[in-house]
Amino acid sequence: MKDLSYEAVLARNNEIMSKAMGIDYGAFEISPLAFDYEGLMNKAGYFLEVVQAIQRKAGVGNTPLLELRNLTALVRTYARPGKGARILVKDEAANPSGSFKDRRASVSVYHAKKNGYPGVIAATSGNYGAAVASQAAMMGLKCIIVQEVYDSKRIGQPEIIEKTRKCEALGAEVVQLTVGPELFYLSLRLLEETGFFNASLYSPLGISGTETLGYEIATQVRERYGKEPAAVITTHAGGGNVTGTARGLLKAGCTNTSMVGVSVDLTGLHMASDIDFNRKSFTTGHTGFSVPFTTWPDRSDVPRSAARPLRYLDRYVTVTQGEVFYVTQALSEVEGMERGPAGNTSLAAALAIAAEYDQDDIIVVQETEYTGAGKHPMAQLNFAKSMGVEVRRGDPDDNVPGRVIVIPQRFEQLHVTEHSLDKLRWSYIRKAVENSGMSCLTNVEVKFLAGETRTSEDWVTGVLKELGVQLAL
Amino acid sequence: MNTKCKIGNREITMNNKCKLGNWVEIHQTILAPEERASSLPEETRSVPFEMWVKGYALEESEVGQNCRVKTITGRTVDGVLTEINPGYSHSFGPVIPELQSIGTELREELREVK
């Protein structure tokens, strides 16, 4: 009988992961700091044409791209003359399990089946669980979803309870846990016990599965409007959505499209806190994921995350919880599309950003998600009120995560808060150096870091010098 | 012994005893507070790390007693029986007044544009 203590299981992490994924991550390592990212994507992921074929068979993708005429008209009422881009939305809720996550799941589950795994496991409290469950059901594999659901009083966010229900409805076993990063420990135990495939959100499979989203956007916009989108607005959490979509846009030749990442601002709420857990009114798409994952992608459940947002982001902004609830209601009542709410994070930003662009420009909100009992502004705001969070109409700037949710009074109050990418790049470089344990860096690491941060070797060298890192160039 | 539970306006009588093959939920403590990571915030470190799973009862038991289950993927798991025929009661709740008037406001604005 194997030792199942916390320390013993974590000590077997590499061995367990290697069996549960079949990817030799070590083959792509170049030095303790650098690795061959494109090599990992090309050899361990799937090519676009193959992904398209897998997804066609699974009923995933080729979702409608819809024009939001009424919301565009509202933006133009307060934008400067000639401003107010046409806003389109990629209706990803039309995927079998109701979100773009089906794209990520389809490739992982296909790969697991092809390689003879009896089942798949994913650790997620988000839409990804339902996506894996749905694809596993379709392909005849067993499925376990590990979710962080409850605080220590066994109170759970209605949004996550709904995701438990949906996964169970799709035939998956759901392991419900209380708050804490030890979820990773339990996932390892389950992988070891079952011999199932680790359908990680962060594998090259999942990321290559998302490339079709960017590719379809580029193709649909070109076919219909004869141009490239000026900007694609993407909800940003773990980085996979940004990375996959941007790679797909680039594969379609959209080199001038601005890649904008958006998160809901939950600053001040601790992600591993038993108290803060139920004071969040969003369980994904927020800064609690996006900031740590952007500045250190390899904190994920795989040795090297294939989601590396700093390689692709042109701009990073945040919006408030109240603004997302407001636009969710607006999308429903003036566009006739009841979706979200978390998936509408990018829509909230798009309504502000559209005013910066010319009227003949096109900006694309790249996802929607299904909605229903629990996973709905009504359920989430009623829950927030029951947890003592104040909900009122007013100025979104008065929003305080975990204390006050301010629903904007007027459409024109919708706005974004800019975040410096350079600051995030600095933070990433500092962590990359610290975690590598290298005391002296060479051209190899500098070149890698320039690719990782989408900057130049000169810029990286400057940062490393300011950080006091020894260089042998 | 039976307990009564209210779901919406309906009062449901819940059986506390499970029979072989009933669909049930069990609970297990995975890590006691002293086994949790020291880096966690105090409020998380001071409570146990807990788990709930559902499956078919492999033995007769009653709520609060041990029960072995076979999950939907075929795993056998031991734990303390918490519920028989576990379901869902999440819903929408009352209308949110702060959201209720948004549609009317925006339709009004749109009428002015057109």
Interface residues (C-beta under 8 A of the other chain):
Chain A: Y6 N70 A73 L74 R76 T77 G119 K142 C143 I144 V149 Y150 S152 P158 I161 E162 T164 R165 E168 G171 A172 E173 V174 V175 Q176 L177 T178 V179 G180 P181 E182 Y185 L186 E193 T194 H270 A272 S273 D274 I275 F325 Y326 Q329 A330 S332 E333 V334 A373 G374 H376 P377 M378 A379 L381 N382 F383 V391 R392 R393 I407 R410 F411
Chain B: I30 L31 E35 R36 A37 L40 P41 E43 T44 V47 P48 F49 E50 M51 W52 V53 K54 G55 T71 I72 T73 G74 R75 Y88 H90 S91 F92 G93 P94 V95 I96 E98 L99 I102 G103 E105 L106 R107 E109 L110 E112 V113 K114
